[in-house]
Amino acid sequence: MMFMSRYGGGRLLRAFALASAVVLGVGAIAFAVRAGPVPAVAQAAFVSDRLSVEVVGSGPDVILIPGFASSREVWRAEAERLKSTRRVHLAQLAGFAGEPWAHGDGPFVQPMADELARYIREQGLVRPIVVGHSMGGMTAVLLAQQHPDLVGRVMSVDSLPFFSALFGPQVTAETARPFADQAAAGILAADEAGFRAGQVQGAPGLARDAATRAAMVEWSMRSDRRAMAAAIREVMTTDLRPGLGAMTTPVWAVYAADAEGGAPAAMADALWGREYAGLPGVRLIRVDGSRHFIMADQPARFAELMDQLLAEPF
């Protein structure tokens, strides 16, 4: 716990969401329109051993990616709001919130990005807007870095291009590796009761909204521990900052500030400004009065930002 507390502990860790709740809980270290008509009803658009996607609505395409150990239900309210004018693709990452996992302790983030790219190609989507929360935001940025031709615009929701930067500006992927291994081992070693207790304890630091707190605990409990361990190990040692300077996809980085249990505004501004400094044209947007789950804690403000993102021309 010393490594986390030295750099702000729980306050900073709310920036990468459920990942921090897991680490704390187990006692480790802590838009273009697709041509042709589209259906307005839900469909199972895509199912694989890495990813499944539910589709609702019709119109220009928007892909919503949940974060670490989260369900696609974290986006349900926003998808329902948008479905009259947008075709919304609700992704669910394998291994999380009851979705099957068949890959042991193998790589997690890169294969998910690869599968999202395959989904966009196979479904014939034309440069959709991609919105990701937490680890989903990192995945969205990775997707845009590697496949700029496939992504129209990215919104990264309370997510940094290098998670372990939360521990200080001098930390690198290599120096974070021992702590990533420790976090993964802690996830795997915790018994059921201790794991649940940790999730309950960590939830208030991640959301003001009581229903979201309860839901995130259940999503974590239904997640495959091997998937969680693989994901946290990779997330803590993946640094996307070297690729920011060459990105051509517009990125909106939305982040939370909350003086009462979250990150103070000045701290959040400094962290997000520093970590996204290498991304030309990035739009940094702070949402006050929110913890990590911005869409739940400040739904009206988040909806306003989504509408602005969707309305802006390419």
C-alpha positions as CSV (number, residue, x, y, z in Angstrom):
1,M,0.0,0.0,0.0
2,M,3.0,2.3,0.5
3,F,3.5,2.7,-3.3
4,M,0.0,4.0,-3.8
5,S,-0.3,6.2,-0.7
6,R,3.0,8.0,-1.7
7,Y,1.3,9.4,-4.8
8,G,-2.2,10.1,-3.4
9,G,-3.6,6.6,-3.0
10,G,-7.3,6.3,-3.4
11,R,-7.8,9.8,-4.6
12,L,-5.7,9.3,-7.7
13,L,-6.7,5.8,-8.3
14,R,-10.3,6.7,-8.9
15,A,-8.9,7.8,-12.3
16,F,-8.7,4.2,-13.5
17,A,-11.7,2.9,-12.0
18,L,-12.7,-0.5,-11.0
19,A,-9.0,-1.5,-11.4
20,S,-8.2,0.5,-8.3
21,A,-11.1,-1.0,-6.3
22,V,-9.8,-4.5,-7.1
23,V,-6.2,-3.6,-6.2
24,L,-7.3,-2.1,-2.9
25,G,-9.8,-4.8,-2.2
26,V,-7.4,-7.7,-2.5
27,G,-4.7,-6.0,-0.5
28,A,-2.1,-5.8,-3.3
29,I,-0.4,-2.6,-4.1
30,A,-2.6,-1.2,-4.1
31,F,-19.3,10.2,-37.0
32,A,-20.0,8.9,-40.2
33,V,-23.3,7.3,-41.3
34,R,-23.3,3.7,-42.5
35,A,-24.7,3.5,-46.0
36,G,-28.2,2.0,-46.3
37,P,-31.0,1.5,-43.8
38,V,-30.2,0.1,-40.4
39,P,-32.6,-1.7,-38.0
40,A,-33.9,0.1,-34.9
41,V,-34.2,-3.0,-32.7
42,A,-31.5,-4.7,-30.6
43,Q,-29.5,-7.5,-32.3
44,A,-26.6,-9.7,-31.5
45,A,-24.3,-8.1,-33.9
46,F,-21.1,-9.9,-32.9
47,V,-20.0,-12.6,-30.5
48,S,-16.5,-14.0,-30.1
49,D,-14.3,-15.4,-27.4
50,R,-13.0,-11.9,-26.8
51,L,-16.0,-9.6,-27.2
52,S,-19.7,-9.5,-27.7
53,V,-21.7,-6.5,-29.0
54,E,-25.4,-5.6,-28.6
55,V,-26.8,-3.0,-31.0
56,V,-29.7,-0.6,-30.4
57,G,-31.2,2.2,-32.4
58,S,-30.5,3.5,-35.8
59,G,-28.4,6.3,-37.3
60,P,-24.7,7.2,-37.2
61,D,-22.6,4.6,-35.3
62,V,-21.4,5.0,-31.7
63,I,-19.4,2.3,-30.0
64,L,-19.5,2.3,-26.1
65,I,-16.8,0.3,-24.3
66,P,-17.0,-0.4,-20.5
67,G,-14.0,-0.5,-18.2
68,F,-12.3,-3.0,-15.9
69,A,-14.6,-5.7,-14.6
70,S,-17.6,-3.7,-15.8
71,S,-20.8,-4.6,-17.6
72,R,-22.1,-3.0,-20.8
73,E,-25.0,-2.0,-18.5
74,V,-22.9,0.9,-17.3
75,W,-23.8,2.5,-20.6
76,R,-27.5,1.5,-20.7
77,A,-29.0,4.8,-19.8
78,E,-26.9,6.7,-22.3
79,A,-27.7,4.1,-25.0
80,E,-31.4,4.4,-24.4
81,R,-31.1,8.2,-24.6
82,L,-29.2,8.1,-27.9
83,K,-31.0,5.2,-29.7
84,S,-33.6,7.4,-31.4
85,T,-30.9,9.2,-33.4
86,R,-27.8,6.9,-33.2
87,R,-27.0,3.3,-33.8
88,V,-25.3,2.4,-30.5
89,H,-23.0,-0.6,-30.2
90,L,-22.7,-1.8,-26.6
91,A,-19.5,-3.8,-26.2
92,Q,-19.0,-6.4,-23.5
93,L,-15.4,-7.5,-22.8
94,A,-14.9,-11.2,-22.3
95,G,-14.1,-12.2,-18.7
96,F,-16.0,-9.3,-17.1
97,A,-19.4,-9.2,-15.5
98,G,-20.3,-12.8,-16.3
99,E,-19.0,-12.9,-19.9
100,P,-17.0,-16.2,-20.5
101,W,-13.3,-16.1,-20.6
102,A,-11.2,-18.8,-22.3
103,H,-7.6,-17.3,-22.3
104,G,-6.1,-18.0,-18.9
105,D,-3.5,-15.4,-18.0
106,G,-2.8,-14.5,-21.7
107,P,-2.8,-10.9,-23.0
108,F,-6.0,-8.9,-22.7
109,V,-6.0,-5.3,-23.9
110,Q,-4.3,-5.7,-27.3
111,P,-6.5,-8.7,-28.4
112,M,-9.6,-6.7,-27.4
113,A,-8.5,-3.8,-29.6
114,D,-7.8,-6.2,-32.4
115,E,-11.3,-7.7,-32.0
116,L,-12.9,-4.2,-32.0
117,A,-11.1,-3.4,-35.2
118,R,-12.4,-6.7,-36.7
119,Y,-15.9,-5.8,-35.6
120,I,-15.8,-2.4,-37.3
121,R,-14.5,-3.9,-40.5
122,E,-16.9,-6.9,-40.6
123,Q,-20.0,-4.8,-39.8
124,G,-19.0,-2.2,-42.4
125,L,-19.0,0.7,-39.9
126,V,-17.6,3.9,-41.4
127,R,-15.4,5.7,-38.9
128,P,-17.7,5.3,-35.8
129,I,-17.3,7.5,-32.7
130,V,-15.7,5.3,-30.0
131,V,-16.3,6.1,-26.3
132,G,-14.6,4.2,-23.6
133,H,-14.6,4.4,-19.8
134,S,-11.5,3.7,-17.8
135,M,-9.7,0.7,-19.3
136,G,-12.2,1.0,-22.2
137,G,-10.9,4.5,-22.8
138,M,-7.4,3.2,-23.0
139,T,-8.5,0.6,-25.4
140,A,-10.3,3.2,-27.6
141,V,-7.1,5.3,-27.7
142,L,-5.1,2.2,-28.6
143,L,-7.6,1.4,-31.4
144,A,-7.3,4.9,-32.8
145,Q,-3.5,4.8,-32.7
146,Q,-3.3,1.5,-34.5
147,H,-6.2,1.9,-36.9
148,P,-6.7,5.6,-37.5
149,D,-8.7,4.8,-40.7
150,L,-11.3,2.9,-38.7
151,V,-12.2,5.5,-36.0
152,G,-13.8,8.9,-36.5
153,R,-13.4,10.3,-33.0
154,V,-12.6,9.1,-29.5
155,M,-14.0,10.1,-26.1
156,S,-11.8,8.8,-23.2
157,V,-13.8,8.9,-20.0
158,D,-11.7,9.2,-16.9
159,S,-8.8,7.3,-18.4
160,L,-5.1,8.0,-18.8
161,P,-2.8,6.8,-21.6
162,F,-0.6,5.3,-18.9
163,F,-2.4,4.0,-15.8
164,S,0.7,3.8,-13.7
165,A,1.4,7.5,-14.2
166,L,-1.0,7.8,-11.2
167,F,1.9,6.7,-9.1
168,G,4.2,9.6,-10.2
169,P,5.8,11.1,-13.3
170,Q,9.0,9.1,-12.8
171,V,7.2,5.7,-13.1
172,T,7.8,3.7,-16.3
173,A,6.2,0.5,-17.6
174,E,9.2,-1.4,-16.5
175,T,9.3,0.0,-13.0
176,A,5.6,-0.6,-12.6
177,R,5.9,-4.3,-13.6
178,P,6.6,-5.7,-10.1
179,F,3.6,-3.9,-8.7
180,A,1.5,-5.1,-11.6
181,D,2.5,-8.7,-10.9
182,Q,1.7,-8.2,-7.2
183,A,-1.8,-6.7,-8.1
184,A,-2.5,-9.7,-10.4
185,A,-1.4,-12.2,-7.8
186,G,-3.6,-10.5,-5.1
187,I,-6.7,-10.8,-7.3
188,L,-6.1,-14.5,-7.8
189,A,-5.3,-15.2,-4.2
190,A,-8.2,-13.5,-2.5
191,D,-11.0,-15.8,-1.1
192,E,-14.6,-15.0,-2.1
193,A,-15.5,-13.3,1.1
194,G,-12.4,-11.1,1.3
195,F,-12.7,-10.2,-2.4
196,R,-16.3,-9.1,-2.0
197,A,-15.4,-7.1,1.1
198,G,-12.7,-5.3,-0.8
199,Q,-15.0,-4.4,-3.6
200,V,-17.6,-3.0,-1.2
201,Q,-14.8,-1.0,0.6
202,G,-13.5,0.4,-2.6
203,A,-16.8,1.3,-4.3
204,P,-17.5,4.6,-2.6
205,G,-14.2,6.1,-3.9
206,L,-15.3,5.3,-7.5
207,A,-18.9,6.6,-7.6
208,R,-21.2,8.8,-5.7
209,D,-24.2,7.0,-7.1
210,A,-25.3,4.2,-4.7
211,A,-26.9,2.1,-7.4
212,T,-23.7,2.2,-9.4
213,R,-21.6,1.2,-6.3
214,A,-23.8,-1.8,-5.8
215,A,-23.7,-2.8,-9.4
216,M,-19.9,-2.5,-9.7
217,V,-19.5,-4.9,-6.8
218,E,-21.7,-7.5,-8.4
219,W,-20.0,-7.1,-11.8
220,S,-16.6,-7.7,-10.1
221,M,-17.9,-10.7,-8.3
222,R,-19.2,-12.2,-11.6
223,S,-15.9,-11.5,-13.4
224,D,-13.4,-14.2,-14.1
225,R,-10.4,-13.6,-11.8
226,R,-8.0,-14.8,-14.4
227,A,-9.3,-12.2,-16.8
228,M,-9.1,-9.5,-14.2
229,A,-5.5,-10.5,-13.3
230,A,-4.4,-10.6,-16.9
231,A,-6.1,-7.2,-17.6
232,I,-4.6,-5.4,-14.6
233,R,-1.1,-6.7,-15.3
234,E,-1.3,-5.5,-18.9
235,V,-3.0,-2.2,-18.1
236,M,-0.4,-1.2,-15.5
237,T,2.4,-1.9,-17.9
238,T,1.0,-0.4,-21.2
239,D,2.2,3.1,-22.0
240,L,0.4,4.7,-24.9
241,R,2.1,8.1,-24.5
242,P,4.9,7.5,-27.0
243,G,2.3,7.1,-29.8
244,L,0.2,10.2,-28.9
245,G,2.2,12.6,-31.0
246,A,1.5,10.7,-34.3
247,M,-2.3,10.4,-33.7
248,T,-4.6,12.0,-36.2
249,T,-7.9,10.9,-34.6
250,P,-9.6,13.7,-32.5
251,V,-9.7,12.8,-28.8
252,W,-11.8,14.2,-26.1
253,A,-10.4,13.3,-22.6
254,V,-13.2,13.8,-20.1
255,Y,-12.1,13.4,-16.4
256,A,-13.6,13.7,-13.0
257,A,-12.9,16.0,-10.0
258,D,-14.6,15.8,-6.6
259,A,-13.2,17.5,-3.5
260,E,-15.3,15.3,-1.3
261,G,-13.9,11.9,-1.8
262,G,-12.4,12.1,-5.3
263,A,-9.5,14.0,-6.8
264,P,-9.4,17.8,-6.1
265,A,-9.7,19.8,-9.3
266,A,-6.1,21.2,-9.3
267,M,-4.7,17.7,-8.9
268,A,-6.9,16.3,-11.7
269,D,-6.1,19.2,-14.0
270,A,-2.3,18.7,-13.4
271,L,-2.4,15.0,-14.0
272,W,-4.5,14.9,-17.1
273,G,-2.7,17.9,-18.6
274,R,0.7,16.3,-18.0
275,E,-0.3,12.8,-19.3
276,Y,-2.1,14.0,-22.5
277,A,0.4,16.8,-23.2
278,G,1.9,14.8,-26.2
279,L,-1.5,14.5,-28.0
280,P,-2.0,17.3,-30.5
281,G,-5.4,19.0,-30.3
282,V,-6.7,16.9,-27.4
283,R,-9.7,18.4,-25.7
284,L,-9.4,18.1,-21.9
285,I,-12.8,18.5,-20.1
286,R,-13.1,18.3,-16.4
287,V,-16.4,17.2,-14.8
288,D,-16.8,18.5,-11.3
289,G,-18.8,16.8,-8.5
290,S,-18.0,13.3,-9.9
291,R,-15.9,10.3,-9.1
292,H,-14.7,7.8,-11.6
293,F,-18.1,6.8,-13.1
294,I,-18.9,10.2,-14.6
295,M,-21.8,8.9,-16.6
296,A,-23.5,7.8,-13.3
297,D,-22.5,10.7,-11.0
298,Q,-23.2,13.5,-13.4
299,P,-25.5,12.1,-16.1
300,A,-26.9,15.4,-17.3
301,R,-23.4,16.9,-17.8
302,F,-22.2,13.7,-19.4
303,A,-25.2,13.6,-21.8
304,E,-24.4,17.3,-22.7
305,L,-20.8,16.4,-23.6
306,M,-21.9,13.4,-25.6
307,D,-24.3,15.5,-27.6
308,Q,-21.5,18.0,-28.3
309,L,-19.1,15.2,-29.3
310,L,-21.7,13.7,-31.7
311,A,-22.6,17.0,-33.2
312,E,-19.1,18.2,-34.0
313,P,-18.3,17.6,-37.7
314,F,-15.3,15.5,-38.7
